[in-house]
Amino acid sequence: MRDRREDWDFADLGIKETQASTHFFHHWTAKFIPQIPRRVIERYSKRGDVVLDPFMGCGTTLVEAARLGRDSWGTDVNPLAVKIARAKTAGVRARQLEGFISWLEEAARRPHDHLADSALLFDGSGEWFREDVARAIRAVLDRAQQYRGNTLNLIEVGLSDLLKGMSNARMDRTIPTLPPVPEYTDKKHYDRTVNNETREINAFARLRAQLARMAAALAEFHREAEGTAEPLRRDARHLARAGRRAQLAVTSPPYWSAQNYQKMHLLSFRVLDLKEPGAAEIGRRSRDYLSDMDAVLGQLEEVLDGYFVLVIGESKNGIHEAVRDQCKAHGMRLVDTFRRRIVNQAFFAKAVKNEYVYVFRRSG
Ligand SMILES: C[S@@+](CC[C@H](N)C(=O)[O-])C[C@H]1O[C@@H](n2cnc3c(N)ncnc32)[C@H](O)[C@@H]1O
């Protein structure tokens, strides 16, 4: 056993470190700080090994695996998660992206000349977006249709991350919520007054800045990354059907009462017309949680040859221990346990203060 006092809190890290490389592309609640999978990959795998994250989320593990020269794959049932993971790891057509950014630059200078005729983004979008903002977003989406594959995906992910901030939704709520009147006090940001009718929102300029940062980070990522990353939209309860194997799996499963990713990313789902994962999502119904986790662990037995590292929130009702014991029942030997304070995730830390890093070895 290693020294239990070893520091896994990473309390001194700032946003610069936790959002380095392509990790800043899109917010995703309860995502890892990259330092966790990075340490796990360095310690429990070697070059040439394949790394798996069955609850991939926005792809933190895949990004770090690639940067450390490991091939990786990951699964998630949420189509937005898969889009984000793909945007963070896949190559794009740099020239095309530059062309799109130039168009945005021009549009940002003269927004009124570039607005689309239609302000319709989805049924009822008029409530969520001011007309000029909606027409700018419509213009962006229409223009982006010139592109395909990873380039189009990157543009959509860049836009998606900005949607809530450009909408009428309250800035001090995580789940998009409309204020009763256009002017309100934003309690999360120094009690400043926000007026949705008058505030400055140049959608073209915002997206231009975001995509320029993303393009630079992605180019840097591809200069250093030697491993390939394969984000798959799949249900982890049927992992083996992906027909791939791994020598290390590292993951942070959905929590007991899962984050409602659809509600949180409501505007992205609507604007990008994504399909909700529905019943495939583990954690939605608490009574099915342990049997769903059991199904995933059974599948892991089939695809994994080496270490399994489970990062799971401490819960008063002992769910983390129940899942740990399930792993043992699936023939995994517990070789290390670390308890860490969650200090780098302001929103999440309110609900879950500590988490465990359980390290198992498949003995098979
Ligand atoms: C705690 S998050 C993982 C975050 C990830 N570590 C990251 O850094 O982004 C849990 C993820 O499990 C996904 N999930 C829920 N049910 C699933 C299932 N049946 N198969 C695969 N993924 C699932 C959710 O969509 C969510 O993205």
The ligand as a Gaussian input file, in Angstrom:
#p B3LYP/6-31G(d) Opt

LIG

0 1
 C      -19.327000      12.036000     -13.409000
 S      -19.570000      12.127000     -15.147000
 C      -17.986000      11.733000     -15.777000
 C      -17.165000      12.947000     -16.016000
 C      -15.812000      12.651000     -16.641000
 N      -14.902000      12.022000     -15.699000
 C      -15.205000      13.938000     -17.171000
 O      -14.108000      14.311000     -16.772000
 O      -15.872000      14.597000     -17.978000
 C      -20.497000      10.678000     -15.476000
 C      -20.860000      10.461000     -16.928000
 O      -21.489000       9.188000     -17.060000
 C      -22.352000       9.269000     -18.173000
 N      -23.266000       8.118000     -18.185000
 C      -24.428000       7.938000     -17.497000
 N      -24.963000       6.743000     -17.810000
 C      -24.135000       6.139000     -18.694000
 C      -24.154000       4.891000     -19.380000
 N      -25.148000       4.019000     -19.225000
 N      -23.128000       4.610000     -20.221000
 C      -22.117000       5.498000     -20.428000
 N      -22.067000       6.704000     -19.814000
 C      -23.062000       7.031000     -18.960000
 C      -23.008000      10.633000     -18.012000
 O      -23.566000      11.067000     -19.241000
 C      -21.821000      11.483000     -17.520000
 O      -21.201000      12.146000     -18.596000

